[in-house]
């Protein structure tokens, strides 16, 4: 061991798949920084502050390690890794298409920062189908998401979607 790693994503919201990757990453590194990306190209369901709070509470409720730190970042992941003194990027892979995408990004990151390696961890068993996007889509249609996210996260997803639907309903009525 002896190295610091970064596990980055939007975590909108954090899933049991993310938590699985975090737990397994700690067998490989001494310290793990969870980088919560600020991506202006995405329209997240949760604010940056809400996502960080959900991750921290998930780490507390599913005791993982005192060697995990959650922090927002903006810009290139390799620049964030350098700033944090990390030599490894951890990436979760669920499918062949995930691998193709992640491998392309890893190759670019290696070109940008030769000293930083990428380690791919495959999703575990039933978590191979879990993504934040799928969780939000199921919740939008009132499907059951508690097999995919911690309970408090599921509650927050349903609440946020209900609020958004109420706002959309008001805006629709106002525009007619």
BAMI-906810 format. One line per field, with one value per residue (C-alpha): residue in one letter; x, y, z. Coordinates in Angstrom, 2 decimals, decimal comma, always signed. Layout:
# residues N
r	[a/...]
xx	[X/...]
yy	[Y/...]
zz	[Z/...]
# end
This chain:
# residues 176
r	[x/x/x/x/x/x/x/x/x/x/x/x/x/x/x/x/x/x/x/x/x/x/x/x/x/x/x/x/x/x/x/x/x/x/x/x/x/x/x/x/x/x/x/x/x/x/x/x/x/x/x/x/x/x/x/x/x/x/x/x/x/x/x/x/x/x/x/x/x/x/x/x/x/x/x/x/x/x/x/x/x/x/x/x/x/x/x/x/x/x/x/x/x/x/x/x/x/x/x/x/x/x/x/x/x/x/x/x/x/x/x/x/x/x/x/x/x/x/x/x/x/x/x/x/x/x/x/x/x/x/x/x/x/x/x/x/x/x/x/x/x/x/x/x/x/x/x/x/x/x/x/x/x/x/x/x/x/x/x/x/x/x/x/x/x/x/x/x/x/x/x/x/x/x/x/x]
xx	[+0,00/+1,42/-0,50/-3,39/-6,24/-9,12/-12,58/-14,41/-17,91/-21,05/-22,67/-26,14/-27,06/-24,58/-25,58/-24,78/-22,57/-20,52/-20,23/-19,07/-16,30/-15,30/-15,04/-13,05/-10,74/-9,61/-7,98/-5,72/-4,79/-3,91/-6,20/-9,13/-10,49/-13,98/-14,03/-17,51/-17,44/-18,83/-19,96/-21,63/-22,67/-24,93/-28,18/-27,94/-30,97/-29,07/-26,89/-23,20/-23,73/-26,57/-24,47/-21,54/-23,85/-25,43/-22,00/-20,76/-23,89/-23,63/-20,03/-21,11/-24,06/-22,00/-18,78/-16,03/-12,91/-11,41/-9,13/-11,84/-12,36/-15,08/-14,29/-15,71/-13,59/-13,86/-11,67/-9,48/-9,43/-5,66/-5,14/-7,29/-5,31/-2,01/-3,36/-4,36/-1,07/-2,87/-1,06/-4,08/-7,55/-10,17/-12,89/-15,90/-16,90/-20,30/-20,32/-18,32/-19,54/-18,41/-15,00/-14,65/-15,53/-13,38/-10,43/-10,51/-10,56/-7,76/-5,61/-6,16/-5,47/-2,22/-1,20/-1,96/-0,26/+2,24/+2,66/-1,03/-2,38/-6,00/-7,33/-10,63/-12,83/-15,71/-19,11/-20,06/-22,81/-26,27/-24,78/-23,70/-27,01/-27,02/-26,33/-27,46/-29,33/-31,24/-32,10/-33,52/-35,49/-37,05/-37,92/-39,55/-42,07/-42,52/-40,56/-38,73/-35,11/-34,13/-32,24/-29,89/-29,28/-29,00/-32,40/-31,76/-30,62/-33,74/-35,91/-34,08/-34,47/-38,24/-38,61/-36,61/-38,47/-41,81/-40,72/-39,60/-42,90/-44,81/-42,75/-43,25/-46,99/-47,13/-45,08/-47,26/-50,43/-48,91/-47,95/-51,48]
yy	[+0,00/+3,38/+5,57/+7,99/+7,53/+9,54/+8,13/+10,82/+11,21/+13,28/+10,99/+12,32/+10,42/+8,06/+4,42/+1,11/+0,46/+3,58/+2,48/-0,96/+0,59/+2,84/-0,10/-2,21/+0,70/+0,90/-2,53/-0,96/+2,45/+4,23/+7,19/+7,74/+11,12/+11,05/+13,87/+15,22/+16,80/+20,19/+19,63/+22,63/+20,42/+18,32/+19,25/+17,40/+16,51/+17,49/+20,50/+19,98/+20,54/+17,98/+15,38/+15,86/+15,61/+12,38/+10,85/+11,80/+10,45/+7,24/+6,80/+7,35/+4,95/+2,31/+2,59/+2,46/+4,13/+7,23/+7,17/+8,56/+12,25/+13,86/+17,02/+18,93/+19,56/+21,43/+21,11/+18,26/+15,18/+14,77/+18,33/+17,54/+14,33/+16,22/+18,81/+16,04/+14,14/+11,13/+8,77/+6,60/+7,20/+4,59/+4,02/+1,75/-0,27/-1,94/-3,02/-3,26/+0,17/+1,60/+0,03/+1,47/+4,96/+4,72/+3,27/+6,23/+8,67/+6,74/+6,97/+10,71/+11,14/+9,17/+11,48/+14,53/+13,17/+10,33/+9,82/+9,02/+5,50/+4,40/+1,27/-0,19/-2,02/-4,00/-3,71/-6,50/-8,98/-7,41/-3,91/-4,13/-2,59/+0,25/+3,81/+7,17/+7,78/+4,50/+5,23/+8,65/+7,24/+4,49/+7,02/+9,40/+6,65/+5,79/+2,54/+0,99/+2,20/+1,06/-1,96/+0,45/+3,30/+3,76/+4,38/+8,04/+8,65/+6,96/+9,16/+12,26/+11,18/+10,69/+13,98/+15,94/+14,39/+15,15/+18,78/+19,05/+17,60/+20,12/+23,00/+21,72/+21,48/+25,08/+26,35/+24,45/+25,97/+29,46/+29,16/+28,22]
zz	[+0,00/+0,88/-1,54/-1,63/-4,09/-5,48/-6,23/-8,13/-9,50/-9,33/-6,73/-7,60/-5,44/-3,82/-4,34/-2,68/-5,70/-4,88/-1,25/-2,37/-4,49/-1,58/+0,85/-1,58/-2,45/+1,14/+0,80/-1,82/-0,47/+2,76/+2,22/-0,11/-1,12/-2,55/-5,07/-5,69/-9,11/-9,93/-13,51/-15,11/-18,03/-15,83/-14,16/-10,85/-8,76/-5,59/-4,86/-4,25/-0,52/-0,42/-2,25/+0,12/+3,15/+1,81/+1,21/+4,68/+6,36/+4,28/+5,40/+9,00/+8,77/+6,96/+8,95/+6,38/+7,66/+9,14/+6,09/+3,81/+3,13/+1,01/-0,93/-3,90/-6,97/-10,23/-13,29/-14,41/-12,19/-12,58/-11,32/-8,28/-7,71/-7,84/-5,40/-2,98/-3,39/-4,88/-7,22/-8,08/-9,49/-8,61/-11,19/-10,86/-13,93/-14,34/-17,97/-21,19/-22,26/-18,90/-19,44/-22,94/-21,71/-18,56/-20,48/-22,87/-19,95/-18,19/-21,33/-21,55/-17,83/-18,21/-21,06/-18,89/-15,77/-16,23/-12,48/-11,87/-12,43/-12,82/-11,16/-12,34/-9,84/-11,28/-9,67/-7,29/-8,21/-8,15/-8,01/-11,67/-12,72/-10,18/-11,27/-9,97/-13,22/-12,94/-9,30/-10,21/-13,15/-11,03/-8,32/-10,84/-11,56/-7,87/-8,14/-5,19/-4,92/-1,43/-2,78/-4,56/-2,10/+1,67/+3,25/+4,08/+0,49/-0,91/+1,32/+0,06/-3,58/-3,24/-1,39/-3,98/-6,91/-5,24/-4,74/-8,37/-9,63/-7,49/-8,91/-12,48/-11,86/-10,60/-13,54/-16,01/-14,51/-14,60/-18,27/-19,38]
# end
